[in-house]
Amino acid sequence: MIGKLITNIKKTQAPIVVGLDPMLGFVPEYIRKAVIREQGETLEAAGEIIYRFNEGIVEAVSDLIPAVKPQIAMYEQFGIPGLIAFKRTVDLCRAKGLVVIGDVKRGDIGSTSAAYATAHLGKIKIGDTEIAPFDEDFATVNPYLGSDGVNPFLDVCRANDRGIFVLVKTSNPSSGEFQDKESDGKPMYEIVGEKVNEWAESCMDASEEACGYSEVGAVVGATYPEMGKRLRTIMPKSYILVPGYGAQGGKGKDLVHFFNDDGLGAIVNSSRGIIAAWKQEKYASYGETGYADAAREAVLDMKADIAEALG
Amino acid sequence: MIGKLITNIKKTQAPIVVGLDPMLGFVPEYIRKAVIREQGETLEAAGEIIYRFNEGIVEAVSDLIPAVKPQIAMYEQFGIPGLIAFKRTVDLCRAKGLVVIGDVKRGDIGSTSAAYATAHLGKIKIGDTEIAPFDEDFATVNPYLGSDGVNPFLDVCRANDRGIFVLVKTSNPSSGEFQDKESDGKPMYEIVGEKVNEWAESCMDASEEACGYSEVGAVVGATYPEMGKRLRTIMPKSYILVPGYGAQGGKGKDLVHFFNDDGLGAIVNSSRGIIAAWKQEKYASYGETGYADAAREAVLDMKADIAEALG
């Protein structure tokens, strides 16, 4: 599946992913009002609101980008109807040819991790029938439980041509509380990074399009460029998913170290910087009915910023 | 909410929680066949199968136990219909007066962690209406992202009288890969434990029933009793949720160190040891139609084992 992601990146000339993390506050009032008029102040209405909002964004930007990253928490907060909107969003984006990275940060042990992997990347057998429950292309995985938590994901990735991004160094201010603690002279994020490299080598995408990259990638925040530089060398076969650009403070120039010399190896996420662009002063002229066009303009600006930084 | 859990534990004289982690293989064939006959080999059928199975178990054991712990992965693997079964199970158990610990192991940062907390323990506002999406009493939380990931849960716990259990030392064989790494002479699980103690002190349940315990508990596996002994002293105000008893190898005698001198402070989970008891030789005489009675017998045996161990 990393081969498909790389193909999409080359085609669009854009190592970027749009985070579809809709909060109700990002959605223009005319959409919220219209749906609530039909369905009342219900979870069902909330699910429909965020799906319609996503639909507009995806229509406007799908030709410019290789991938989307829906953050499942933003859907789960609306209960079952929210998760229905998540599933509809996954299906919509895959039908458009976009690679879908489910930002689910799941992780457990043994049969439980296997169940999460099946839910998001695999197929479940009911009687003699196999069904893909959520059917994303990639999922993000939390490594705190060790190999027992990750190996079941690798099995499902191998069987279904899917991939994962393992949390290594997250973009938030307090990520260092545990991730930076040093053991035998190495910070925890490096210890996790070395393990990611092992997992990556055991789960390669053999297709030509994959250019020697693995189905196992890593999450490393744009807000920690020096650590990104070090982690880039520790995990040479892993794509790095880079959150923290834009709203969290990461700049284009911070990103250069996340890429390999082949110009590949990283994909940069922006969520609210794109989907809520219409609320920024810079894009205010689009107005609320132009929210999707504002998102398109913000994607073009992000592409230019990153292209300039990468020289 | 820890006050309610302690009240339930005292009433039932049982510091135990039944893990409602249904796999299709645990469900007697007569249930599976009946539902598939009605609904075909669909995700909807799978959801209905595991809900009916749970219903039987809950009917049979609810008077004996204080709490249940549904593992959401086992529902998520059946997609939306599975999550509907999860929600129905939460509602059924709360209606019976059981405390529901959602074993969701969520964790992210900032507004995303807030969304997970809202989904499971809080209320979401849609227009002027507030709705509780999943409405569990407790949730399990992954600490890898640090305080930024946990604080939003604390806010929601304080506002809604709910609680969390933070993963500290998990029960699986590879948990030591990262959790046991030493930094300045302290293993990571102790560093996390100290942080849990801080979070616990900032989020106390002031009710008399809480006996001085906090809304912030910890997960420590029964398979590591010596580490449990040490963690017990580091987090005196935290209830410890102890997985790994039974199927994973933890014995009654291993549990004594997880409790405080007041006889409180720990709750021991068993999942397949209870819900799939009918498949064990020991309870085989119940047959498949007696699966719920076998679960009841297994609960009584577990209570006796733990009571003996605690003297």
Interface residues (C-beta under 8 A of the other chain):
Chain A: D21 M23 L24 I36 E41 T42 L43 A45 A46 Q71 A73 M74 E76 Q77 F78 G79 I80 G82 L83 I84 K87 K105 R106 G107 D108 I109 G110 S111 T112 S113 A115 Y116 T118 A119 I124 I126 G127 D128 T129 I131 P133 F134 N142 P143 Y144 L145 G146 S147 D148 G149 L167 T170 S171 N172 P173 S174 S175 G176 E177 F178 Q179 K181 E182 S183 M188 I191 V192 K195
Chain B: D21 M23 L24 I36 E41 T42 L43 A45 A46 Q71 A73 M74 E76 Q77 F78 G79 I80 G82 L83 I84 K87 K105 R106 G107 D108 I109 G110 S111 T112 S113 A115 Y116 T118 A119 I124 I126 G127 D128 T129 I131 P133 F134 N142 P143 Y144 L145 G146 S147 D148 G149 L167 T170 S171 N172 P173 S174 S175 G176 E177 F178 Q179 K181 E182 S183 M188 I191 V192 K195
